[in-house]
């Protein structure tokens, strides 16, 4: 008759480490070998010891060693079986009456308790060692994955679609089901993978497939369930950014992306049950660095493109300015010689005057275009001398063509004015540009206030007019070359060069130029230059 041995059913055991969860089963099919070898060894050693006339104490010591080895290599349940077998062999071969089982002595229970205690302690230590080995292996695997992820992130050179690339890379490297990256700076959400339903939902779908409903309702329910799950993950991802925290929920990590102490987004890692908190935080830092690096590359590309476009426009305008100079000189010379050709009528005189004025404006524009590259050159050095801004401003206003325009300017100068060390021609060019702007972009006939005072070792010239209001978002951009504020076309035509020249001149003199919009009134343009020495009366 074949003997049948009934082993205890294997149970799933869950062991948790710090941030790491392992699930394993004992006994496993291959792990029965230690139990079988130990059982055979106990039986053989018991027979040999009995034949040699050994006592039960020496045999029990050998059995204890066998139980220790079984507990270490096979686990607690196998060591328990060997403990029972060892007590049975001791009772059968060495306790009176021999060759019979009478497990009723206190010594039998003491031996069984000692064997079981040894099995429990050794198996616990063995499980702890194996758990630590698995943790170390997982840490090495995660470190290798983090290294490979960082290495591939550094290879990203194109700023386009970096968020999707990072999400796809993270999912592939860490074998995740679904990854969501939320970039708070651009307010964009990137995702990779497919969010599958839980096992319970899968069983429900299989049951429904066995009893299909008409109209394909099962497929639509599954699609809507997956969409709802993805929406919930995205919501939790944004919550991680708002709370600036890392949370673990149902096998998913939700981590805030930080640059320094500032949160810049968040990351969701679905299916990361075995990932430690340290690995999740390190991965979130890598994703934040990747997004910031992509923004830096994009800014660099834009700056390079803008610089190249600026160089091209400067070269074209410089060439055009040179080509304009000669025709303008010829036109002005011809216009000046027309009165000598004969007496002109009143209409002809008016037309000649108009042609001369417009030719002079074109000539001034060509001169400004030619001066701009020189002003921006590092080798340019203004010819400085002590000057009073009030005198220069009055001279510019007095040189205006029409008397009505001169009368619109109202000066307010402090009783003591500090001089500035500046280039006369350049400062007069800047002031002329500001006065020209005030005339073109103000309501006709309204007064233009010119205020000059000293503040914090600087002399400040303020030209305020009623009319076009420059919005706060444009108060810096209007000093960029070729940029015109919205609504400026309704007042006058222009090229967008004048204010850029003003700012360049102010910078060359260690000063500043800016604009201030006044709601319901207009705009004030300010030129500030460093004061020199004591104020003059």
Helices and strands as residue ranges (DSSP letters): E 11-17, E 20-26, G 29-31, H 32-52, H 56-74, H 76-94, H 106-154, H 162-174, E 178-183, E 188-193, H 199-210, H 217-243, E 247-249, E 252-259, E 262-270, H 277-341, H 346-375, E 385-387, H 389-398, H 403-407, E 409-413, E 417-422, H 424-440, E 448-454, E 458-466, G 472-474, G 477-479, G 488-490, H 498-508, E 512-518, E 522-536
